[in-house]
Every structure is written in C-alpha cells, then in structure tokens.
Amino acid sequence: MGRLIIVSNRLPVTVKVDAESKEQTFHPSAGGLATGLNSLDASLNRLWIGWPGIPMNDAAEKESCTQKLLDLDLFPVFLTEEDIEDYYEGFSNKIIWPLFHYFPHFVNYSEKYWASYLDVNTRFTEAIAVNIKEGDMVWVHDYQLMLVPGMLRQKFPDLSIGFFLHIPFPSYELFRSLPWRKEILDGILGSDMIGFHTFDYMRHFLSAAYRITGHEHKYGRLTIGMRQVKCDALPMGIDYDKFAYCKMSAEPAPEVQAIQESSEKVKLILSVDRLDYSKGIPGRVKAYEKFLQLYPSWHSKVTLIMVVVPSRATVQDYAELKDEIELLCGRINGQFGTFDWVPIRYFYRPFAFESLCALYKYSHVGLVTPLRDGMNLVAKEYVATKEDCKSGALVLSEMAGAAAELDDALLINPCDHTDMANAIYKALEMPAAEQELRMKRMQHLIKTNNVRHWAKQFIDSQMELHAEAQQGQTQRLNADRRAQLVDNWRKANSRLLITDYGGTLKSHTKNPAESYPDEELCQNLKALQEQTGTTVVLTTGRNIKTIHSWFGATGIDLVAEFGACIMRNGELTNTQGVDPDWKQHLLPMLHKVAERTVGSWVEEKEYTLAWHYRTMEKHLGAHRLRDIRKQLIYLTANLNLQVVEGDCVVEIRNAEVSKGRAAKQWIEDRDWDCVIALGNDETDEDTFEAVPQNAWSIKVGRDDTKAKYNVANVSEVRGLLTDLVQLNGSATR
C-alpha cells in the first residue's frame, strides 16, 4: 500500500534557529489538521510537504533542515521573504482571502502577486513530484495551493489527488471577477476528490465550474476527460476530547482562578477571534452595546470577555481594524462602566491552552458572530468544554460554516445588531433545562463528527474513487486495445462502421448550424468507405438535407433525424408509418417558450422537433424545461411520440424511431467480420445495444453506457479514424 502525501502551506511543526549557535529546533504544532491526520489508520504511512515557517537562504542550513524534517516524515518547501510577501501576503491574503470571504473592496489585483502564486505552486508541485512513489495518494489543502492539483495531474495522469478548501467558496457572481478564475478552477479540478465545509460552498463551486469551464455535474460528480471528479460537503471537526477533558494543573494558574472567580460574580459572555475583518468584531461590540441599551437590568450583572489574537497587525487594514475595536471598547466602558463594573474586558493577546479552556468552560454565553467564516472551530470548542456542566448557550452567526451543523445554537444575522442583542438576552435568560438539552445535542454531533472522523471520511472517499477509476480502466480503449482493434479491422474482409456525428466526430458548438465538418474528416470518411468490403454509416439527429450537403460527396450512408430518414447507396427512404402531422399541435407551444426565453430556439425537421437552449444561461433553460415538461407529457399522451432530453436540447420524435433500429438495417445485412460503433450520448445507446456481441462499441466520455469501451474525447475518435484509414494492405474499391 502506498503513502498518503499531505500538502499544505505550513508544515505541522515550527522551526526555530538559535541566533548564535544556528542550532535548529522543531516544535510540533497542535493544529486540528495535524491531529486528524495523525489519527488515521497506522498502516497508512504519511509524508507531509510544506513550508517550515521561516525563510532560509543558506544552502547548508536548508540541507540540515531537510534531513532533520525527513526523520519526522516531513519535507520542506523553502520560501524566500519575497515569496512570503507576494505569494502568501499578496495573492493568498490580499486577493483570494478577501474575495472568498465576500470583501471585494479589500482585493488588490496584481500581476506580480499572480506570478509569485504560480511560481510557488509550481515549486510545491515539483517537491511532490520528487517524492512520489508507486501507489501514493496526495491530499492538498487550502487556498494557497489551488493550482497544485492541476499541475500534478499533468505530470501524473493516474495519480490519486484530493483537495480540501478550508475557507468559503464564493458565489459565481463574485468569483467571476477574479482575472485568473479559469486557471484556479482548472487547478482544483485536477483533483479526484474535492471537499468543502458546507453544501453551499460546494454548490457555488459547481456553479462556477459549469459557467466558466463548461463542466456540468450530476449529483456532485463531474466528468473531465476520462476522470470522474467528486465534490462533497465534509464539515471539519475538532479534537473533542482535548477540549472536553482538558486537564487543569494541580495548582491552577492565577489566571484560571481569576476566570473562575469572575464567573461567580457576573455572567460572562466570551468572544475569541483572530484579528480579521471577516470575523465581524466591531459589529459584535456594537451589538453588545445595543444589548446594554435595550436591557439596562443587566448592567453590572454581565461582562463581555473580548479576546483578540494578534494577526497581521503591520498591515494597514488590520491596524485600522484594531484601532476601531479598541475605540469601541473604550467608549462603551466609559459610557456604561462603574467603579465596580467593567462592561468589556479586552485582551489583545493569545491565551495559554489551559486558560483558554477555562474561559470556554466558565463563560455563560459563547458569542461567535463572524460576517463570513469557512467553518469556525471556536464554536465547537466552546461546546466541547461544557462536557461536564452541560450549561451555557451559544450565539452563532448563520454566516459561519458551523451553523449548518449547530442548529441548537441561537443563530443570528451578524449584520443585524438588534437581532444579536436580543439573542444575547435570550441566551442569558435561557432556562437551565433548555441549556442542557441544546448542549447535549450539539455535543453529540461534535463528538461524533470530530476531526478524526472528518479526515477518515475524506481519505475513504478518495480511496473509493481511485478504486473506481482503476476499475474503469478495464473499459478504457487504451493503446493495447486500440492496436488490437486496428489489427482486427485490417484483417477483416467485411467491415461496418456506424458513427454518431455531434460530440463524436465533431465537438459541439453553441450554434448547431456551425458544426459543419472539416475537410480532413470528410476525406477520412470517404477513404474508409472506399476500402474494399467496408460500409460507413453516419447517424445523427440532424435533418437529411443538412447532412447530405455535408457528407453526400463521401459516398457514406446516412441516418437522419434519429432514424426517421435513411439514405443508403444514395437512395432516400423514410421510416414506414412515421407521420409528421403531429408537429402542428406542438409547434405553437414550443415557439411561445422560445419567444419568452432569450437565447433558445425551435428547430423543425421533417419528422422531429427540437427546442435548443445551448446559447442561453443553462439554469434558466432547465427552469423553462420544467415548465414545459408537463405540457409536453399532456400533449403527447395520446400520440405515439417520445420526449428525449439531451445536452441542452429537448427532442420530440416518433416512438418507433431510433438510431439503433435504423442501424439494424446494416447490422443484419450480413455477418460482418469487424463492426465498430461510435457515439457519445443517450441516443447512441440503442446502437450499442443493437450491434453484435463481438463488435467494438465505443462511447466518448465516462457516462454510464452499454458500450464495451470508452475514449476521452473527439480527438481520440479522430485519431482512431486516421489509424483505420492509414492501414497498409486494405485495398480500395
């Protein structure tokens, strides 16, 4: 069994270098990601790749650091101070972070930042490449490395790659403003498994992937070439036991004692956050002020403990945010405070773990109200520390990813200060029995879905996908099978090629009228038809007039309108019993739909009708489709018709007509030595079913099919045709 290679911006250790001796020491970090991954099956060996946390310029120093880290199953990617400024502080935190958290006014688009982001992602990819061994799987983490999966895919087409985004993915309308939007999506889509904290983030990603790259999903799965990409919502948990059973020192620190004593005098409301504009700290303070104004009876009975952990304080936006918070706290304390009561106790520093757990445990209300947050583990940590007492209430922003799970919290709109103030009052007044009931339910959920469960879920899904992909390789028309097919064709005395057109021989275009064949395709089809003992049949939903004008000179046989019209040996015949008079009953309704749906149109053929919506906004087309489906079912109930939903098109045709039924005219004509059937969508499945058991039935794409084999795209089909044409020894008529 191979290894799990974890890739993140930072390694799970902090490297420190003594200024005098230059001795390097490594201190493990206690992050949730490291905890979850360390808890995976011991049989799964791991290598973690990332930045060691400090810039190193000396070659000997780097080599020493690398060797020591390798002993810990870690591998470094060294970054310069310029990298940190442009890739990390620049592109990652001045472009992606504000944009993905819905603060576009803070975004600073810069080509220099993008160049650095591209360069560092390339170096991470190279670091992975030199460490990859047979059977390894890779799990890439977060917004700093979104290009890595796509870069890895180019180097290792069959590698199992996972990616997890730990921040929100924004709506399409916001994401589309990113100048490098397609490159970012293509990078992430290099993965096999893509994880998000919530379904909403996943939904936004899938919408952007469709609208920008054209990849459409089915139940969260996208087909990209021959790969299946799975997207899933997997909310990250915490190390529950670490917080629930935090062991206090035999002699508690003075700070811990002070916290406990304070909780006995007044009700404590706790706010813990890193300094960041996405956390909504000023709004939280203003909501607390509103609470004091609305509920004066609580004066002197409650205190807000405001813990702000320093972060990027040298950046102007963050420095201004710090000033704003401190001015608000000072103003409120000055306005409402008394000699024996301070409304807000403000701390601009991190707390030791024991003191933090004491704050969680002894606080009566947890106030977690970010304006936007990928998950927010503070909410879960607060709940976990209540394992013994089961008391306390959580006021939680509905904009935090955790809100999707913790519906027993008091959910609020962080922009509505009155709503938040009322929630604070409700939390303080909540009966003990209700507190216990809500807390128990949240604890059960958090305990079950802890960080270990989260990591295992992701890895299990990635392994299942890889197993599916390996199984799918048995159906792939790989080089060996292709050579066997070509040899079979060369040795045969009688050959039949039945092929679809759009999506098989020619890529789809927005306007079907522009899908005319190129000269090379026509020459190849003509050359195949001229091989002794060979018949080529082209099947399509298009009308006979169009395809005859395109392919008449090639001499191949034609099946138009899904089998309603057949041209064999130059003679045109229509399927018996097919009556086109029904069209007059449906045309008015379809034209009305087209008139009120800009970008769609009705195509009338001799025996079929089609409503196209390829050039319009896809979701509007799907909405209109829902509107007309019931009407079509009603109008066709007593007619021998079928309604077929294809790729951005709805076709109405006679139920007696199909490509497969038409193809049987050739299939049953003789006992062919070699039969090849090519197609790409649902309308070709009848043909795959109709061909003999020993035929080479080939589907373009990875969708479920009755075909024996599949190829990735039109280009592979065209390459196969060229191989068949260039056979030596195949005489021509």
C-alpha positions in Angstrom: 0.0 0.0 0.0 1.3 3.5 -0.9 1.6 6.5 1.3 -0.6 9.5 2.0 1.3 12.7 0.9 -0.2 15.7 2.7 0.5 19.1 1.2 -0.3 22.3 3.0 1.2 25.8 3.1 2.7 25.2 6.5 4.3 22.1 8.0 2.8 20.9 11.3 6.0 22.0 13.1 7.5 25.3 13.9 11.2 25.6 13.1 13.4 27.8 15.3 17.0 28.7 14.6 19.2 29.8 17.5 20.8 33.2 16.6 24.2 32.3 17.9 24.7 28.5 17.6 22.4 28.2 14.5 21.0 25.1 16.0 17.6 24.1 14.6 14.8 23.0 16.9 11.4 21.7 15.8 8.3 22.2 17.9 5.1 20.3 16.9 2.1 22.4 16.2 -1.2 21.4 17.9 -3.4 22.2 14.9 -6.6 20.4 14.2 -5.4 19.2 10.8 -2.4 17.5 12.2 -4.5 15.9 14.9 -7.0 14.5 12.4 -4.3 13.1 10.0 -2.2 11.6 12.8 -5.3 9.6 13.9 -5.6 7.8 10.5 -5.0 4.1 10.1 -1.4 3.4 11.3 -0.9 1.2 8.2 -1.2 4.4 6.0 2.3 5.8 6.0 2.5 9.6 5.7 4.7 12.3 4.3 3.9 15.9 4.9 5.1 18.6 2.5 5.0 22.3 3.3 6.9 25.5 4.3 8.8 25.1 7.6 7.8 28.6 8.7 10.9 30.7 8.4 12.9 31.9 5.4 16.2 30.2 4.9 18.9 31.3 2.4 22.0 29.3 3.3 22.3 26.1 1.4 23.9 24.2 4.2 21.2 25.4 6.6 18.5 24.2 4.1 20.1 20.8 3.8 20.4 20.3 7.5 16.7 21.3 8.0 15.6 18.9 5.2 17.4 15.9 6.7 16.0 16.6 10.2 12.5 17.0 8.8 12.7 13.8 6.8 13.3 12.0 10.0 9.9 13.3 11.1 8.3 12.2 7.8 8.2 15.9 6.7 9.6 17.5 3.6 10.2 21.3 3.3 9.4 23.7 0.5 11.6 26.8 1.3 10.2 30.2 0.6 12.0 33.5 0.4 10.9 36.7 2.1 9.8 37.9 -1.4 7.7 34.7 -1.8 6.1 35.3 1.6 5.3 38.9 0.6 3.9 38.2 -2.9 2.6 34.7 -2.8 1.3 34.5 0.8 0.7 38.0 2.0 -0.1 39.1 -1.6 -2.1 36.8 -3.8 -3.3 34.4 -1.0 -4.3 37.1 1.6 -4.9 40.3 -0.5 -6.8 38.6 -3.3 -8.2 35.2 -2.5 -8.9 35.7 1.2 -11.0 38.9 0.9 -12.7 37.8 -2.4 -13.7 34.4 -1.0 -14.9 36.0 2.2 -17.1 38.5 0.3 -15.0 41.6 0.9 -14.2 42.6 -2.7 -13.3 46.1 -1.7 -10.2 44.8 0.1 -9.0 42.9 -3.0 -5.8 44.2 -4.6 -5.4 42.5 -8.0 -1.8 42.4 -9.0 0.0 40.5 -11.9 3.1 40.4 -9.6 1.2 38.5 -7.0 -0.2 36.1 -9.5 3.2 35.4 -11.0 4.5 34.6 -7.5 1.5 32.4 -6.7 2.1 30.5 -9.9 5.8 30.1 -9.2 5.3 28.9 -5.6 2.6 26.4 -6.6 4.9 25.1 -9.3 7.7 24.6 -6.7 5.3 22.8 -4.4 4.3 20.5 -7.3 8.0 19.8 -8.0 8.5 18.9 -4.3 5.7 16.4 -4.5 6.9 15.0 -7.8 10.4 14.1 -6.4 8.7 12.3 -3.5 6.0 10.4 -5.4 6.2 6.6 -5.4 4.0 3.9 -7.0 0.7 3.7 -5.2 0.9 7.0 -3.3 -2.1 9.3 -2.9 -1.9 13.1 -2.4 -4.1 15.4 -0.3 -3.7 19.1 -1.0 -5.0 21.7 1.5 -6.4 25.2 1.1 -6.5 28.3 -0.9 -2.7 28.9 -1.0 -2.2 25.8 -3.2 -5.2 25.7 -5.6 -3.1 25.3 -8.7 -1.2 22.3 -7.4 -3.8 19.5 -8.2 -3.9 20.6 -11.9 -0.2 20.8 -12.2 0.2 17.4 -10.6 -2.4 15.9 -12.9 -0.3 17.0 -15.9 2.7 15.2 -14.5 0.9 12.1 -13.2 -2.4 11.4 -15.1 -3.3 8.4 -13.0 -2.3 9.7 -9.5 -5.0 9.8 -6.8 -5.3 13.5 -5.8 -7.6 15.1 -3.2 -8.1 18.8 -2.3 -9.9 20.4 0.6 -10.8 24.1 0.7 -10.9 25.3 4.3 -12.4 28.7 3.5 -15.7 29.6 1.8 -16.1 29.3 -1.9 -17.9 32.4 -3.1 -20.9 32.7 -5.3 -20.3 32.7 -9.1 -21.2 36.4 -9.4 -18.2 37.3 -7.1 -15.8 34.6 -8.2 -16.2 35.6 -11.9 -14.5 38.9 -11.1 -11.2 37.1 -10.5 -8.9 37.6 -13.5 -7.4 34.1 -13.1 -10.7 32.4 -12.4 -10.3 29.7 -15.1 -6.8 28.8 -14.0 -7.9 28.5 -10.4 -10.8 26.2 -11.4 -8.7 24.1 -13.7 -6.2 23.7 -10.9 -8.8 22.5 -8.3 -10.4 20.3 -11.0 -7.1 18.4 -11.3 -8.3 16.6 -8.2 -10.3 13.4 -8.0 -11.9 14.3 -4.7 -12.8 17.9 -3.7 -14.0 18.8 -0.2 -15.8 21.8 1.2 -17.1 22.5 4.7 -20.7 23.1 3.6 -23.1 22.2 0.8 -23.4 26.0 -0.1 -19.7 26.3 -0.8 -19.8 23.1 -2.9 -22.9 24.4 -4.8 -21.1 27.7 -5.6 -18.0 25.8 -6.8 -20.1 23.6 -9.1 -21.9 26.6 -10.5 -18.6 28.4 -11.2 -17.1 25.2 -12.7 -20.1 24.9 -15.1 -20.3 28.5 -16.1 -16.6 29.1 -16.6 -15.1 25.8 -17.6 -18.2 24.2 -19.1 -18.1 21.1 -16.9 -21.5 20.1 -15.7 -22.1 17.9 -12.6 -24.5 15.1 -11.9 -25.1 14.6 -8.2 -21.9 16.4 -7.3 -19.8 14.4 -9.9 -18.1 15.9 -12.9 -16.7 14.1 -15.9 -13.4 15.6 -17.1 -12.0 13.6 -19.9 -11.8 10.1 -18.7 -11.8 11.1 -15.0 -14.6 11.3 -12.5 -14.3 14.2 -10.1 -16.4 14.0 -6.9 -17.3 17.1 -4.8 -18.6 16.7 -1.3 -19.5 18.7 1.8 -17.4 17.4 4.7 -17.5 19.7 7.7 -14.3 19.7 9.6 -14.5 18.8 13.3 -12.3 19.3 16.3 -10.3 17.1 18.7 -13.3 16.8 21.0 -11.6 15.0 23.9 -8.8 17.6 24.0 -11.2 20.3 24.9 -13.9 18.2 26.7 -11.4 16.7 29.1 -8.8 19.4 29.4 -6.7 18.6 32.5 -6.1 21.6 34.7 -2.9 21.8 36.7 -2.9 20.5 40.3 -2.5 24.2 41.3 -4.4 26.2 38.7 -2.7 29.3 37.3 -3.7 32.6 38.9 -5.3 33.5 35.5 -7.5 30.4 35.6 -8.5 31.1 39.2 -9.4 34.7 38.3 -11.6 33.5 35.4 -13.5 31.1 37.7 -14.0 33.7 40.4 -15.2 36.3 37.8 -17.8 33.8 36.6 -19.2 33.5 40.1 -19.7 37.3 40.3 -21.2 38.1 36.9 -22.4 36.3 33.8 -19.5 36.0 31.3 -20.0 36.4 27.6 -17.0 35.1 25.7 -15.7 36.3 22.3 -12.5 34.7 20.9 -11.2 35.6 17.5 -8.1 36.2 15.4 -7.9 39.9 14.3 -9.5 39.8 10.9 -12.2 41.8 9.1 -14.1 38.6 8.3 -14.8 38.0 12.0 -17.2 40.9 12.4 -15.7 42.0 15.7 -16.7 45.7 15.6 -20.3 44.7 14.8 -20.2 42.3 17.8 -19.1 45.0 20.1 -21.9 47.3 18.8 -24.5 44.6 19.3 -23.3 44.2 22.9 -23.7 48.0 23.2 -27.3 47.6 21.8 -27.9 44.9 24.4 -26.9 47.2 27.2 -29.2 49.9 25.9 -32.2 47.6 25.5 -31.8 45.7 28.7 -30.5 48.0 31.4 -31.4 45.5 34.1 -28.4 43.5 33.1 -26.0 46.3 33.9 -23.4 45.2 36.5 -24.5 41.6 36.0 -22.7 40.7 32.8 -19.3 41.2 31.3 -18.1 40.6 27.7 -14.7 39.0 27.6 -13.2 40.1 24.3 -10.1 38.1 23.3 -8.5 39.3 20.0 -5.5 37.3 18.9 -2.9 39.4 17.0 -2.7 38.8 13.3 -1.0 40.8 10.5 -1.0 43.9 12.7 1.5 45.7 10.4 -1.0 45.6 7.5 -2.8 48.9 7.4 -6.3 47.5 7.1 -5.7 45.3 10.2 -4.1 48.1 12.2 -7.1 50.3 11.5 -9.4 47.4 12.5 -7.5 47.0 15.8 -7.9 50.8 16.5 -11.6 50.6 15.7 -12.2 47.7 18.1 -10.2 49.4 20.9 -12.0 52.7 20.5 -15.4 50.9 20.6 -14.4 49.0 23.8 -13.1 52.2 25.4 -16.2 54.2 24.5 -18.6 51.5 25.9 -16.7 51.1 29.1 -16.6 54.8 29.5 -20.3 55.2 28.9 -21.7 52.2 30.9 -19.0 51.3 33.3 -19.0 52.0 37.1 -16.3 51.9 39.8 -17.1 48.2 40.5 -18.1 47.0 37.0 -16.4 46.9 33.6 -18.8 46.0 30.7 -16.0 44.8 28.4 -12.7 43.2 29.4 -10.5 43.4 26.3 -7.4 41.3 25.7 -5.2 41.7 22.6 -3.1 38.6 23.0 -3.4 34.8 22.8 -4.2 32.8 25.9 -2.4 29.6 27.0 -4.4 26.5 26.3 -5.4 25.9 29.9 -6.6 29.5 30.3 -8.5 29.3 27.0 -10.3 26.2 28.2 -11.1 27.9 31.5 -12.6 30.8 29.5 -14.7 28.4 27.5 -15.8 26.4 30.5 -16.7 29.2 32.9 -18.3 31.5 30.3 -22.1 31.5 30.3 -22.5 32.6 26.7 -20.3 31.9 23.7 -20.6 34.8 21.2 -19.4 33.6 17.7 -20.6 36.1 15.1 -18.3 36.3 12.0 -19.5 38.1 8.9 -18.2 35.1 6.9 -16.3 32.1 8.0 -15.4 28.8 6.3 -16.2 26.8 9.4 -15.2 28.4 12.8 -14.0 25.8 15.2 -14.2 28.2 18.2 -18.0 27.5 18.3 -17.3 23.7 18.5 -14.5 24.2 21.1 -16.8 26.2 23.3 -19.5 23.5 23.2 -16.9 20.7 23.9 -15.6 22.3 27.1 -19.2 22.0 28.5 -18.9 18.2 28.7 -19.2 18.1 32.5 -21.6 21.0 33.3 -23.9 20.9 30.2 -24.6 24.6 30.8 -24.2 27.7 28.7 -25.6 28.9 25.4 -24.0 29.5 22.0 -24.9 32.6 19.9 -23.7 31.8 16.4 -23.6 33.7 13.1 -25.6 32.0 10.3 -22.7 33.0 8.1 -20.3 30.6 9.8 -19.9 27.2 8.3 -20.6 25.7 11.7 -24.1 27.0 11.6 -25.0 24.3 9.1 -24.4 21.7 11.8 -25.1 23.5 15.1 -28.8 24.3 14.7 -29.2 24.2 18.5 -27.2 27.4 18.8 -29.1 30.7 18.7 -28.5 31.6 15.0 -28.3 35.3 14.2 -27.6 37.6 11.2 -24.3 39.2 12.1 -25.3 42.4 10.3 -28.4 42.8 12.4 -27.2 44.3 15.8 -30.7 44.3 17.3 -31.1 40.6 16.4 -27.8 39.8 18.0 -28.6 41.9 21.1 -31.9 40.0 21.6 -30.1 36.7 21.1 -27.7 37.6 23.9 -30.6 38.4 26.2 -32.3 35.1 25.3 -29.0 33.2 25.9 -28.6 34.8 29.4 -32.3 34.2 30.3 -32.4 30.6 28.9 -33.6 28.1 31.5 -31.1 25.5 32.7 -33.1 22.6 31.3 -33.1 24.1 27.8 -29.4 24.9 28.0 -28.7 21.3 28.9 -30.9 19.9 26.1 -29.3 22.1 23.5 -25.8 21.5 24.7 -26.2 17.7 24.8 -27.5 17.6 21.2 -24.6 19.8 20.0 -22.0 17.8 21.9 -23.3 14.5 20.5 -22.9 15.9 17.0 -19.5 17.4 17.6 -18.2 14.3 19.4 -19.4 12.0 16.6 -18.1 14.2 13.7 -14.8 15.0 15.2 -11.6 15.8 13.3 -10.6 12.1 13.1 -14.0 11.3 11.5 -13.6 14.1 9.0 -10.1 13.0 7.9 -11.2 9.4 7.6 -14.3 10.3 5.6 -12.2 12.2 3.1 -9.5 9.6 2.7 -12.0 6.8 2.5 -13.9 8.7 -0.3 -10.7 9.4 -2.1 -9.7 5.7 -1.9 -13.1 4.6 -3.2 -12.8 7.0 -6.2 -9.3 5.7 -7.0 -10.6 2.1 -6.9 -13.5 3.1 -9.2 -11.0 4.7 -11.6 -8.9 1.6 -11.7 -12.0 -0.5 -12.4 -12.9 1.9 -15.2 -9.5 1.4 -16.8 -10.8 -2.1 -17.8 -13.3 -0.3 -20.1 -10.8 2.3 -21.5 -9.8 1.9 -25.1 -6.1 2.1 -24.2 -3.1 1.8 -26.6 -3.1 -2.1 -26.5 -6.8 -2.4 -27.2 -6.7 0.2 -29.9 -3.9 -1.7 -31.6 -5.9 -4.8 -31.4 -9.0 -3.1 -32.9 -6.9 -1.7 -35.8 -5.4 -5.2 -36.4 -8.9 -6.7 -36.3 -10.1 -4.1 -38.9 -7.0 -4.7 -41.1 -7.5 -8.5 -41.3 -11.3 -8.3 -41.8 -12.9 -8.9 -45.2 -16.1 -7.2 -44.3 -16.3 -4.1 -42.1 -19.0 -1.9 -40.8 -18.5 1.5 -39.1 -21.6 3.1 -37.5 -20.8 6.5 -36.0 -22.6 9.4 -34.5 -21.6 12.9 -35.6 -22.1 15.7 -33.0 -19.9 15.1 -29.9 -18.3 12.0 -31.5 -16.7 13.2 -34.8 -17.1 16.9 -34.2 -17.2 18.8 -30.9 -20.4 20.6 -30.0 -20.8 24.3 -30.8 -23.2 26.8 -29.4 -24.9 27.1 -32.8 -25.6 23.6 -34.3 -25.6 25.2 -37.8 -21.9 25.9 -37.3 -21.0 22.3 -36.7 -20.1 21.5 -40.3 -17.3 19.0 -40.9 -13.8 19.9 -41.7 -12.0 18.7 -44.9 -9.9 16.1 -43.1 -12.9 14.4 -41.6 -14.7 14.2 -44.9 -11.6 12.8 -46.6 -11.1 10.2 -43.9 -14.8 9.0 -44.1 -14.5 8.9 -47.9 -11.3 6.9 -47.7 -12.8 4.4 -45.2 -15.9 4.0 -47.4 -13.6 3.2 -50.4 -11.8 0.4 -48.6 -12.9 -2.9 -50.1 -15.6 -4.6 -48.1 -16.2 -1.5 -45.9 -19.5 0.3 -45.2 -19.6 3.6 -43.2 -23.0 4.7 -41.7 -23.3 8.1 -40.1 -26.3 8.5 -37.7 -27.5 11.9 -36.4 -30.5 13.8 -35.2 -29.9 16.5 -37.9 -32.2 16.7 -40.9 -31.3 14.8 -44.0 -30.9 17.9 -46.2 -28.1 19.3 -44.0 -26.1 16.1 -43.6 -26.4 15.2 -47.2 -25.0 18.6 -48.2 -22.1 17.9 -45.8 -21.4 14.2 -46.5 -23.0 13.4 -49.8 -19.7 13.5 -51.7 -18.1 11.0 -49.4 -20.4 8.2 -50.5 -21.2 7.0 -47.0 -24.7 6.0 -45.9 -26.7 8.4 -43.8 -29.3 8.1 -41.0 -31.0 11.5 -40.2 -33.5 12.6 -37.6 -32.6 9.6 -35.3 -33.6 7.1 -37.9 -36.7 8.7 -39.5 -34.8 9.4 -42.8 -32.3 6.9 -44.3 -30.1 7.4 -47.3 -28.5 4.2 -48.4 -26.4 3.8 -51.5 -27.6 7.3 -52.5 -31.3 6.5 -52.3 -33.5 8.2 -49.7 -36.2 6.3 -47.8 -38.4 7.3 -44.9 -39.3 5.0 -42.0 -42.7 3.4 -42.7 -45.6 4.5 -40.5 -43.9 7.7 -39.4 -46.5 10.6 -39.7 -45.2 14.1 -39.2 -48.6 15.7 -38.8 -48.3 15.8 -35.0 -45.8 18.7 -35.3 -48.6 21.3 -35.9 -50.0 20.5 -32.4 -46.7 21.1 -30.6 -45.1 23.9 -32.6 -47.2 26.8 -31.1 -46.3 25.8 -27.6 -42.6 25.5 -28.3 -42.5 28.8 -30.2 -44.1 30.5 -27.2 -41.4 29.1 -24.9 -38.7 30.3 -27.3 -40.2 33.8 -27.5 -40.0 34.3 -23.8 -36.6 32.6 -23.4 -33.9 34.7 -25.0 -31.2 32.5 -26.4 -33.3 29.5 -27.2 -34.9 28.5 -30.5 -37.1 25.8 -32.1 -35.7 23.6 -34.9 -38.3 22.0 -37.1 -37.1 19.0 -39.0 -39.2 16.8 -41.4 -40.1 14.2 -38.7 -38.9 15.7 -35.4 -39.0 18.9 -33.4 -36.2 20.2 -31.2 -36.1 23.1 -28.6 -32.4 24.2 -28.2 -31.1 26.2 -25.3 -27.3 25.8 -25.7 -26.6 29.5 -26.2 -28.6 30.7 -23.2 -28.0 30.6 -19.4 -28.2 26.9 -18.6 -30.1 27.2 -15.4 -32.8 29.3 -17.0 -33.1 26.7 -19.7 -33.5 24.0 -17.1 -36.2 26.1 -15.4 -38.1 26.5 -18.7 -37.7 22.8 -19.3 -39.5 22.1 -16.0 -42.3 24.5 -17.2 -42.8 22.7 -20.5 -42.3 19.1 -19.4 -45.8 18.7 -18.0 -47.3 20.4 -21.1 -45.3 18.0 -23.4 -46.4 15.0 -21.5 -50.0 16.1 -21.7 -49.9 17.0 -25.4 -48.2 13.8 -26.4 -50.2 11.4 -24.2 -52.3 10.0 -27.0 -49.7 10.2 -29.7 -47.0 7.7 -30.4 -44.2 10.1 -29.5 -41.3 10.2 -27.1 -39.7 13.3 -25.5 -35.9 12.9 -25.2 -33.9 15.4 -23.1 -30.4 15.7 -24.5 -27.4 18.1 -24.0 -29.1 21.5 -23.9 -31.9 20.2 -26.2 -35.3 18.6 -26.0 -36.3 16.4 -28.9 -39.8 15.2 -29.7 -39.9 12.3 -32.1 -41.9 9.3 -33.1 -41.6 6.5 -30.6 -40.9 3.9 -33.4 -37.8 5.8 -34.4 -34.3 5.3 -33.0 -30.7 5.2 -34.3 -30.4 1.6 -33.1 -33.5 0.4 -35.0 -32.2 2.1 -38.2 -28.7 0.7 -37.7 -30.1 -2.9 -37.7 -30.7 -2.5 -41.5 -27.0 -2.7 -41.9 -26.1 -4.9 -39.0 -28.5 -7.7 -40.1 -27.5 -7.3 -43.7 -24.6 -9.8 -43.4 -22.3 -11.5 -40.9 -19.6 -8.7 -40.6 -16.0 -9.6 -39.7 -15.5 -6.3 -37.9 -18.1 -3.9 -36.6 -17.3 -0.6 -34.9 -20.0 1.6 -33.3 -19.1 5.1 -32.1 -21.4 7.5 -30.1 -21.4 10.0 -27.2 -24.9 10.4 -25.7 -28.1 8.7 -24.7 -29.4 8.5 -28.3 -26.5 6.2 -29.2 -27.2 3.6 -26.5 -29.7 1.8 -28.8 -27.0 1.4 -31.4 -24.6 0.0 -28.8 -27.3 -2.5 -27.8 -28.0 -3.4 -31.4 -24.5 -4.3 -32.6 -23.2 -7.9 -32.3 -21.6 -9.2 -29.1 -18.2 -9.2 -30.7 -18.5 -5.6 -32.0 -16.2 -2.8 -30.9 -18.8 -0.4 -29.3 -17.1 2.8 -28.1 -18.5 5.6 -26.0 -17.0 9.1 -26.0 -16.8 10.1 -22.3 -17.3 8.4 -19.0 -21.1 8.4 -18.6 -22.9 5.1 -17.9 -23.1 3.2 -21.1 -23.9 -0.1 -22.8 -20.7 0.3 -24.9 -17.8 -2.0 -24.1 -15.2 0.7 -24.3 -14.8 4.4 -23.9 -12.5 7.2 -25.1 -11.9 10.6 -23.6 -12.9 13.0 -26.4 -13.5 13.7 -30.0 -9.7 14.0 -30.6 -9.2 10.3 -29.7 -12.0 9.3 -32.1 -10.5 11.3 -34.9 -7.1 9.7 -34.2 -8.7 6.2 -34.4 -10.2 7.1 -37.8 -6.8 8.2 -39.1 -5.3 4.9 -37.9 -8.0 2.9 -39.8 -7.5 5.0 -42.9 -3.8 4.5 -43.0 -3.8 0.7 -42.9 -1.5 -1.0 -45.3 -2.9 -3.8 -47.3 -6.5 -2.5 -47.2 -7.5 -2.4 -50.8 -9.8 0.2 -52.1 -12.8 -0.3 -54.4 
